[in-house]
Amino acid sequence: MIFGCFYSDSWLLTPDFREFMPRDLTDEFMAQTVSQVVREVWFCQLTMLDGSILNLWNGFDYKVWNSITWTPLGYMGEVSDIPESAEFQAESINLMLTGVPAYLIGEAIGNLRQGQPATLFYGFLDSAENVVADPCEGFAGLVDTVSTEEHAETCAINIAIENPMIRLQKPQNYTYTDADQQYFFPGDRGFEFVPQLQTSPLSWGGSSNVPQLQPVSAPRPGNAP
């Protein structure tokens, strides 16, 4: 979606529809949703690998909002439609940046990696081009992929952002072993005897022939060097 101002009667939100909008929206913001002239804007924050935050918006001049100076993208920046679903599932969006100088491609890919946080805010401008209080969070997620399209002098960057719920659909490759436990909690001995438990016969009750388990790193009885 590109920055612009448009007139629409069909876009006006009915009172019934506004019942489902976030409760923390300001009166000024709500007034814009029923205005016939709408100046909509997007603000995007991308967390880079070095910890810095890239603040972008789809206007044509530097804009100060929320004590942050936002870098303009103009027509070079575009945001895909934000999907909505009645089902509990992860959705994704795409951020597109066109007309980027070719020499900046390596820096963009090298400093923006998978798993970095990204947040998109949706808001309005008034007739004086001031930000209407306050833009709302339209989408928040993690960077999934960063792809490029190279041309003769300029390039395009496409950033796919996934909802954090996407992690629920991916298998966890962790196991209940001492090696994994030491990776996350060095020194913890909770899984120290797991390998021996797989083959050790355990007697319950009054039997006195209960095997004595030994740590994997310690020599076993009868096999001492």
C-alpha positions in Angstrom: 0.0 0.0 0.0 1.5 3.3 -1.1 1.1 6.6 0.7 -1.7 8.7 -0.7 -4.9 10.7 -0.1 -8.2 9.4 -1.4 -11.9 10.1 -1.2 -14.3 7.2 -0.5 -17.8 6.9 0.7 -17.8 3.0 0.6 -14.7 2.9 2.9 -16.4 4.6 5.8 -16.7 2.3 8.8 -20.1 1.6 10.2 -20.7 1.8 14.0 -21.1 -2.0 14.1 -17.7 -2.6 12.4 -16.0 -0.1 14.7 -17.0 -2.3 17.7 -14.4 -4.8 16.6 -11.5 -2.3 16.4 -8.8 -2.1 19.1 -10.1 -0.4 22.3 -7.0 1.8 22.8 -7.5 3.9 19.7 -7.8 7.6 20.3 -10.8 9.7 19.4 -8.7 11.5 16.8 -7.8 8.2 15.2 -11.4 7.0 15.2 -12.6 10.3 13.6 -10.2 9.7 10.7 -11.9 6.3 10.0 -15.2 8.0 9.2 -13.7 10.9 7.3 -14.3 11.2 3.6 -10.8 12.4 2.9 -8.2 9.9 4.3 -4.4 10.4 4.3 -3.1 7.0 5.4 0.5 6.3 6.4 2.7 3.4 7.4 5.6 3.5 9.9 7.9 0.5 9.9 10.7 -0.5 12.4 13.2 -3.1 11.4 15.8 -4.3 14.0 19.1 -4.9 12.4 21.7 -7.5 13.3 24.0 -5.0 15.0 21.1 -3.9 17.3 20.3 -0.7 15.5 16.7 0.1 14.4 15.8 1.2 11.0 12.8 3.6 11.1 11.0 4.0 7.7 7.7 5.5 6.6 6.0 5.8 3.2 6.0 9.6 2.9 8.2 12.0 1.0 10.0 13.9 3.7 11.5 13.2 7.1 8.7 12.9 9.7 9.0 13.0 13.5 6.6 10.8 15.4 6.9 9.2 18.8 10.1 11.1 19.4 11.6 9.3 16.4 12.7 10.7 13.1 11.4 8.4 10.3 13.2 8.1 7.0 11.0 8.7 3.9 10.6 6.1 1.2 7.9 7.7 -0.9 6.8 5.6 -3.8 9.8 3.4 -3.4 8.2 1.7 -0.4 5.2 -0.6 -0.5 3.4 -2.9 2.0 1.4 -5.9 1.0 -2.1 -6.5 2.3 -2.3 -7.6 5.9 -4.4 -10.8 5.9 -7.1 -11.4 8.4 -8.5 -14.7 9.4 -11.1 -16.0 11.9 -8.9 -19.0 12.5 -6.0 -19.1 14.9 -3.1 -19.3 12.5 0.1 -17.4 11.6 -0.1 -14.9 8.8 2.7 -13.0 7.0 3.2 -9.8 5.0 5.8 -8.5 2.6 7.7 -5.2 2.6 9.0 -4.1 -0.8 11.7 -1.4 -1.4 12.4 -0.5 -5.0 15.0 1.8 -6.6 17.7 0.9 -4.1 21.3 1.5 -5.4 23.0 -1.8 -6.1 25.9 -1.1 -3.7 23.5 -1.1 -0.8 22.2 -4.6 -1.4 25.1 -6.4 0.4 24.6 -4.1 3.4 20.9 -4.7 3.5 21.2 -8.5 3.4 24.2 -8.6 5.7 22.6 -6.6 8.5 19.0 -7.9 8.2 18.7 -11.5 9.0 16.0 -14.1 9.7 14.5 -13.8 13.1 15.0 -10.1 13.5 11.9 -8.2 15.0 9.8 -6.0 12.7 6.9 -3.8 13.5 4.4 -2.0 11.3 2.3 0.9 12.4 -0.8 2.2 10.6 -2.0 5.8 11.0 -3.3 9.0 9.4 -2.2 12.5 8.6 -4.4 15.5 9.0 -4.8 18.3 6.4 -1.6 20.0 7.7 0.4 16.7 7.2 0.7 16.1 11.0 0.5 12.6 12.4 -2.9 12.0 13.9 -2.6 10.6 17.5 -1.9 7.8 17.6 -1.0 5.3 14.9 -1.9 1.7 15.9 0.2 -1.4 15.5 -0.9 -3.1 12.3 1.5 -6.0 12.3 4.4 -7.3 14.4 6.5 -10.3 13.7 9.9 -11.6 12.7 11.8 -11.3 9.5 11.6 -14.6 7.5 13.4 -14.1 4.2 15.1 -11.2 2.5 15.3 -11.5 -1.3 16.5 -9.1 -4.0 15.9 -8.4 -7.7 19.0 -6.8 -9.3 18.7 -4.6 -12.4 21.3 -2.6 -14.3 21.7 0.3 -11.8 19.0 -0.2 -9.1 17.6 -3.2 -7.2 14.5 -4.2 -5.3 14.4 -5.7 -1.9 11.6 -7.9 -0.7 11.3 -8.6 3.0 8.9 -11.3 4.2 7.7 -10.9 7.8 6.1 -13.8 9.6 3.8 -13.7 12.7 5.7 -15.2 15.7 3.0 -17.9 15.9 4.7 -19.5 12.8 7.2 -21.0 15.3 4.4 -23.3 16.6 4.3 -25.0 13.2 8.0 -25.8 13.2 9.3 -28.9 14.9 11.7 -28.4 17.8 14.9 -30.3 17.4 15.7 -30.4 21.1 16.0 -33.8 22.9 15.9 -34.7 26.6 19.6 -35.6 26.7 22.5 -34.5 28.9 24.2 -32.8 25.9 21.2 -30.6 25.2 20.7 -29.8 28.9 24.3 -28.8 29.2 23.9 -26.5 26.2 21.1 -24.5 27.8 21.9 -25.1 31.5 25.6 -25.8 32.0 26.3 -27.8 35.1 22.8 -29.1 35.5 22.8 -32.9 36.1 19.1 -33.6 35.6 19.7 -35.7 32.5 23.0 -37.1 33.3 21.8 -40.8 33.5 19.4 -40.7 30.6 21.6 -42.8 28.2 21.9 -45.6 30.8 18.2 -45.6 31.6 17.5 -46.9 28.0 19.1 -50.3 28.7 19.3 -50.7 32.5 16.9 -53.2 34.1 15.2 -51.6 37.1 13.7 -53.7 39.9 10.9 -52.4 42.0 9.9 -53.6 45.5 12.2 -55.6 47.9 14.8 -56.8 45.4 18.4 -55.9 46.4 19.8 -56.3 42.9 19.1 -52.7 41.9 21.8 -51.5 39.5 23.8 -48.5 40.5 23.8 -46.0 37.6 27.0 -44.1 36.8 27.5 -40.9 34.9 28.3 -41.4 31.3 31.7 -39.7 31.7 32.7 -42.0 34.6 34.1 -45.5 34.1 31.6 -48.3 34.5 32.3 -51.1 37.1 34.4 -53.8 35.6 35.5 -51.6 32.6 38.0 -49.4 34.4 41.1 -48.8 32.3 
